[in-house]
Amino acid sequence: MSPLQLRRYTAADASAWNAHVARAKNGTFLHDRRFVEYHRDRFVDASLIVEEDGTIVALLPANVSGDTLVSHAGLTYGGWVIDEAMSVERMVQLFELLSAFLREQGIAQRVRYKCVPTIYHRIPAEEEQYALFRIGARLVRRDVSSAIALGRSPALNGDRSRNVARAAKKGVRVGPSDDWSGFHGMLCDVYGARHGVAPVHSLEELQRLAGLFPTAIRLFEARDSVGSLLAAVLVFDTGEVAHTQYMVSSADGRKCGALDAIIAQLLRHDFASRRFFNFGISTEDDGRVLNAGLAYQKESFGGRAVVHDHYEFDVA
């Protein structure tokens, strides 16, 4: 094998980067440079490219925060984006090369590394877990999400089934939506009232991302018989996994099961052909606290646990 070459990403690499993501065994549209850079003003980019004989074999979306390289703080999941030929031995070399590069260039003293959860792998891609073990990386965070293996998962439980039936009886209508303003307004109201915070994404960011990825970022809504917005769900669709980025309901929507009606529609129709339907994490404080009520809600739809691991290691 030819020696691997590691270097910094530049804007001139965008097309080649995106082409590699499209054929990678663990890449999704979240690794696309258009997604990585939609909030570039918030992060100091330090993304890396590994090549062999001029061909990209691995990418690392990353940013620098203080003395730490983070695989990328603006993405839900990160880590090496690798081709189908990646071997365990080659992955160990990648981490050794990364540590040497960061040390010699004076870029960072440690790495905060987020794995890509296994449900997003097109084929097995856990070479990184073994390599992280080999270099003595520390597991510093473990979140747990709930995913439905579509066609092979438990049915909706009694609570969810009753809510779906209630919504149908009340005449709740479910379908695709382009009411980004109404959705984001409801999101701000609920986040502010319940958590005292604003959503991670602004209205303008969501609209811009949806414009960049119109088939992958889709909004669904539930309305009552007079057209009032009751609930909405924003889905990030990788083609293999449909992920609920946001789920929100008004007080009236909660009374008539509007959110449950949307989820049932997505599971049975809009995303029935996907491998997994993922609800996202139900943990807080770097995974140390489980929001049991939130986990129950997701599990009652048939979701079961998928962990998302974060590691840290020194480059010395």
C-alpha positions as CSV (number, residue, x, y, z in Angstrom):
1,M,0.0,0.0,0.0
2,S,1.1,3.5,-0.7
3,P,1.7,5.8,2.2
4,L,-1.3,7.9,3.4
5,Q,-1.1,11.7,3.1
6,L,-3.0,13.9,5.6
7,R,-3.7,17.6,4.9
8,R,-6.1,20.4,5.7
9,Y,-9.3,20.9,3.8
10,T,-9.5,23.9,1.5
11,A,-12.4,25.4,-0.4
12,A,-11.0,24.1,-3.6
13,D,-11.6,20.5,-2.3
14,A,-15.4,20.9,-1.9
15,S,-16.5,19.0,-5.0
16,A,-14.1,16.1,-4.3
17,W,-15.1,16.1,-0.7
18,N,-18.8,15.8,-1.5
19,A,-18.1,13.1,-4.1
20,H,-16.3,11.0,-1.4
21,V,-19.2,11.5,1.0
22,A,-21.7,10.3,-1.6
23,R,-19.8,7.0,-2.0
24,A,-18.6,6.5,1.6
25,K,-19.9,3.6,3.6
26,N,-20.8,5.8,6.6
27,G,-21.4,9.2,5.0
28,T,-24.7,11.2,5.0
29,F,-25.7,14.6,3.7
30,L,-24.7,16.1,7.1
31,H,-21.1,15.6,6.0
32,D,-21.7,17.5,2.8
33,R,-19.7,20.7,2.8
34,R,-22.9,22.7,2.2
35,F,-24.3,21.4,5.4
36,V,-21.0,21.7,7.3
37,E,-20.6,25.3,6.4
38,Y,-24.1,26.7,6.8
39,H,-23.0,27.9,10.2
40,R,-19.3,28.4,9.5
41,D,-19.3,31.7,11.3
42,R,-19.7,29.8,14.6
43,F,-16.7,27.5,14.3
44,V,-13.0,27.6,13.3
45,D,-12.9,24.9,10.6
46,A,-10.1,22.4,10.8
47,S,-11.5,19.7,8.5
48,L,-8.9,17.1,7.2
49,I,-8.5,15.0,4.1
50,V,-6.5,11.7,3.8
51,E,-5.3,10.7,0.4
52,E,-3.5,7.7,-1.2
53,D,-1.9,8.4,-4.5
54,G,-4.0,11.5,-4.9
55,T,-7.3,9.7,-4.2
56,I,-9.4,10.6,-1.1
57,V,-9.8,7.6,1.3
58,A,-11.1,9.4,4.4
59,L,-12.4,12.7,5.5
60,L,-12.7,14.2,9.0
61,P,-15.2,17.2,9.4
62,A,-13.7,19.1,12.3
63,N,-13.2,22.4,14.1
64,V,-10.8,23.7,16.6
65,S,-12.0,24.9,20.0
66,G,-9.1,26.1,22.2
67,D,-6.5,23.3,22.3
68,T,-9.0,20.7,21.1
69,L,-9.8,19.3,17.7
70,V,-13.6,18.4,17.7
71,S,-15.1,16.1,15.1
72,H,-17.3,18.6,14.2
73,A,-19.2,20.4,17.0
74,G,-21.8,21.7,14.5
75,L,-22.8,18.2,13.4
76,T,-25.0,15.6,15.2
77,Y,-22.4,12.9,14.4
78,G,-18.9,13.1,13.0
79,G,-15.8,10.9,12.9
80,W,-13.9,9.6,9.9
81,V,-16.0,9.4,6.7
82,I,-14.5,6.3,5.0
83,D,-14.6,4.4,1.8
84,E,-15.7,0.7,1.5
85,A,-12.0,-0.4,1.2
86,M,-11.1,0.9,4.7
87,S,-9.5,-1.9,6.8
88,V,-9.0,-2.1,10.5
89,E,-5.2,-1.8,10.1
90,R,-5.6,1.3,7.9
91,M,-7.9,2.9,10.4
92,V,-5.3,2.4,13.2
93,Q,-2.9,4.2,10.9
94,L,-5.4,7.0,10.4
95,F,-5.5,7.8,14.1
96,E,-1.7,7.5,14.4
97,L,-1.3,9.9,11.4
98,L,-3.9,12.3,12.9
99,S,-2.1,12.5,16.3
100,A,1.3,13.1,14.6
101,F,-0.1,15.7,12.3
102,L,-1.9,17.7,15.0
103,R,1.2,17.5,17.2
104,E,3.7,18.5,14.5
105,Q,1.5,21.3,13.2
106,G,0.7,22.6,16.7
107,I,-3.1,22.5,15.9
108,A,-4.4,20.8,19.0
109,Q,-3.3,18.9,22.0
110,R,-6.3,16.6,22.2
111,V,-9.2,15.3,20.1
112,R,-12.9,15.1,20.9
113,Y,-14.2,12.4,18.6
114,K,-17.9,11.6,17.8
115,C,-18.6,8.3,16.1
116,V,-21.2,7.9,13.4
117,P,-24.0,5.7,15.0
118,T,-24.2,2.3,13.5
119,I,-27.7,2.8,12.0
120,Y,-26.2,5.3,9.6
121,H,-23.7,2.8,8.2
122,R,-24.5,1.4,4.7
123,I,-22.3,-1.6,5.5
124,P,-20.3,-2.4,8.7
125,A,-18.0,0.5,9.5
126,E,-16.9,0.1,13.1
127,E,-13.1,0.1,12.4
128,E,-12.9,3.3,14.4
129,Q,-14.1,1.8,17.6
130,Y,-11.2,-0.7,17.6
131,A,-8.7,1.9,16.6
132,L,-10.0,4.2,19.5
133,F,-9.5,1.3,21.9
134,R,-6.0,0.7,20.5
135,I,-4.8,4.3,21.1
136,G,-6.3,4.4,24.6
137,A,-9.1,6.9,23.9
138,R,-11.4,7.6,26.8
139,L,-15.2,7.2,26.5
140,V,-16.4,10.6,27.8
141,R,-20.0,10.7,26.7
142,R,-22.6,8.1,25.7
143,D,-26.0,9.3,24.5
144,V,-28.9,6.9,23.9
145,S,-31.4,7.4,21.2
146,S,-34.4,5.4,20.1
147,A,-34.7,4.0,16.6
148,I,-37.4,1.9,14.9
149,A,-36.2,-0.9,12.7
150,L,-39.0,-0.4,10.1
151,G,-40.9,-3.6,9.4
152,R,-39.3,-5.5,12.2
153,S,-40.2,-3.4,15.3
154,P,-42.9,-3.7,18.0
155,A,-46.2,-2.1,17.1
156,L,-47.4,1.1,18.6
157,N,-48.4,0.6,22.3
158,G,-51.9,1.3,23.6
159,D,-51.3,5.0,24.5
160,R,-50.0,5.8,21.0
161,S,-52.8,3.9,19.2
162,R,-55.4,5.7,21.2
163,N,-53.9,9.0,20.4
164,V,-53.8,8.2,16.7
165,A,-57.5,7.1,16.8
166,R,-58.4,10.3,18.8
167,A,-56.7,12.5,16.1
168,A,-58.6,10.7,13.3
169,K,-61.9,11.2,15.2
170,K,-61.2,14.9,15.7
171,G,-60.6,15.3,11.9
172,V,-56.9,16.1,12.3
173,R,-55.3,16.4,8.8
174,V,-51.6,15.3,8.4
175,G,-49.4,16.1,5.4
176,P,-46.2,17.8,4.0
177,S,-45.8,21.4,5.0
178,D,-44.0,24.5,3.8
179,D,-45.1,26.7,6.7
180,W,-41.6,27.2,8.1
181,S,-42.6,30.4,9.9
182,G,-45.5,28.8,11.7
183,F,-43.4,25.7,12.6
184,H,-40.5,27.8,14.0
185,G,-42.8,30.1,15.9
186,M,-44.4,27.1,17.7
187,L,-40.9,25.7,18.3
188,C,-39.8,28.9,19.9
189,D,-42.9,29.1,22.1
190,V,-42.5,25.5,23.3
191,Y,-38.7,25.7,23.8
192,G,-39.0,29.0,25.7
193,A,-41.9,27.9,27.9
194,R,-40.5,24.4,28.8
195,H,-36.7,24.9,28.6
196,G,-36.0,28.6,28.7
197,V,-33.9,28.4,25.5
198,A,-34.2,29.0,21.8
199,P,-34.1,26.2,19.1
200,V,-30.6,25.5,17.8
201,H,-31.6,26.5,14.3
202,S,-32.9,29.9,13.4
203,L,-35.8,30.2,10.9
204,E,-33.5,31.5,8.3
205,E,-31.0,28.6,8.8
206,L,-33.8,26.0,8.4
207,Q,-35.1,27.6,5.3
208,R,-31.7,27.8,3.8
209,L,-30.9,24.2,4.6
210,A,-34.2,23.0,3.2
211,G,-33.4,24.9,0.0
212,L,-30.0,23.2,-0.2
213,F,-31.4,19.7,0.5
214,P,-35.1,19.7,-0.5
215,T,-35.4,15.9,-0.7
216,A,-33.5,15.3,2.5
217,I,-35.0,17.9,4.8
218,R,-38.8,17.7,5.0
219,L,-41.4,19.3,7.2
220,F,-44.7,17.6,8.1
221,E,-47.7,19.1,9.9
222,A,-51.0,18.4,11.5
223,R,-53.9,20.9,11.3
224,D,-57.4,20.9,12.7
225,S,-60.6,21.2,10.7
226,V,-60.4,25.0,10.5
227,G,-56.7,24.9,9.4
228,S,-55.0,25.8,12.7
229,L,-51.5,24.4,13.1
230,L,-51.5,21.7,15.9
231,A,-48.1,20.0,15.6
232,A,-45.1,19.6,13.2
233,V,-42.2,17.3,12.7
234,L,-39.0,18.1,10.9
235,V,-37.3,15.1,9.3
236,F,-33.7,14.7,8.1
237,D,-33.8,11.8,5.6
238,T,-30.5,10.2,4.7
239,G,-32.1,7.6,2.4
240,E,-31.3,4.8,4.9
241,V,-32.5,6.6,8.1
242,A,-35.3,9.1,8.7
243,H,-34.4,11.2,11.7
244,T,-36.8,13.5,13.6
245,Q,-34.7,16.6,14.1
246,Y,-37.6,18.5,15.8
247,M,-41.0,17.4,17.0
248,V,-43.4,20.1,18.4
249,S,-47.0,20.3,19.4
250,S,-49.3,23.0,20.7
251,A,-51.5,22.5,23.8
252,D,-54.5,21.9,21.6
253,G,-52.4,19.4,19.6
254,R,-51.5,17.5,22.7
255,K,-55.1,17.2,23.6
256,C,-56.1,15.5,20.3
257,G,-53.0,13.4,19.6
258,A,-51.8,15.5,16.6
259,L,-48.1,14.7,17.0
260,D,-48.8,10.9,17.3
261,A,-50.9,11.2,14.1
262,I,-47.9,12.7,12.2
263,I,-45.5,10.0,13.5
264,A,-47.9,7.2,12.5
265,Q,-48.3,8.7,9.0
266,L,-44.5,8.9,8.6
267,L,-43.9,5.3,9.8
268,R,-46.7,3.8,7.7
269,H,-46.3,5.8,4.5
270,D,-43.8,8.5,3.9
271,F,-40.7,6.7,5.3
272,A,-41.9,3.1,5.4
273,S,-39.2,2.0,2.9
274,R,-36.3,3.3,5.1
275,R,-34.2,0.9,7.2
276,F,-34.6,2.9,10.4
277,F,-36.7,5.7,11.8
278,N,-34.7,7.5,14.5
279,F,-36.1,9.8,17.2
280,G,-32.8,11.1,18.5
281,I,-31.4,11.2,22.0
282,S,-33.2,11.1,25.3
283,T,-30.2,11.9,27.5
284,E,-28.8,15.0,29.1
285,D,-25.6,16.1,30.9
286,D,-23.3,14.2,28.4
287,G,-25.4,11.1,28.7
288,R,-25.4,10.8,32.5
289,V,-29.1,11.8,32.9
290,L,-31.9,9.8,31.2
291,N,-35.1,11.7,30.4
292,A,-37.3,8.7,31.2
293,G,-40.5,10.3,30.0
294,L,-39.0,11.2,26.6
295,A,-37.5,7.8,26.2
296,Y,-40.8,6.2,27.0
297,Q,-42.6,8.3,24.4
298,K,-40.2,7.1,21.7
299,E,-40.2,3.5,22.9
300,S,-44.0,3.5,22.8
301,F,-43.8,3.9,19.1
302,G,-41.5,0.9,18.8
303,G,-38.1,2.6,19.2
304,R,-35.3,0.7,20.8
305,A,-31.9,1.9,22.1
306,V,-29.0,3.0,19.8
307,V,-26.0,4.5,21.5
308,H,-23.9,7.4,20.3
309,D,-20.4,7.5,21.7
310,H,-18.0,10.4,22.2
311,Y,-14.3,9.8,22.9
312,E,-11.4,11.9,23.8
313,F,-7.7,11.3,23.5
314,D,-4.4,13.3,23.8
315,V,-2.2,13.6,20.7
316,A,1.1,13.5,22.7
